[in-house]
Amino acid sequence: MEVFTKAGKPGWASIVPIYNIIVYLQIAGKPEWWVILMFIPVVNLIVGIIALLAFAKSFGKGGGFAVGMIFLPFIFLPMLAFGDAQYIGANQQS
């Protein structure tokens, strides 16, 4: 919830099935139609990793942080939510 709120999206969107993926893709700057790809086995792993990398970059974090979000999400997601990370936008990635 806090990560969505930091990105200027409603916090309740994080608990609504399927809609949370659409909002997640918006935050990551990826096309919303990718939600369809999330329902295809194996493809969803690849698309999910690509979206997660873009999601981390939209908060000013790098690939290493994204790897941490993949393997230790219970540590890295709270760091993103409650830490000093600011949403810089998907188009302002450096």
WOGISUL-V604093 format. One record per pair of residues at least 24 apart in sequence whose C-alpha atoms are under 6 Angstrom apart, sorted by sequence separation. I is the first residue (numbers start at 1). GAP is how many residues later the second one is. If there is no record, write none. Layout:
# WOGISUL-V604093
I/GAP
I/GAP
This chain:
# WOGISUL-V604093
28/26
59/26
28/27
59/27
59/28
59/29
58/30
58/31
58/32
29/61
28/62
3/78
2/79
7/80
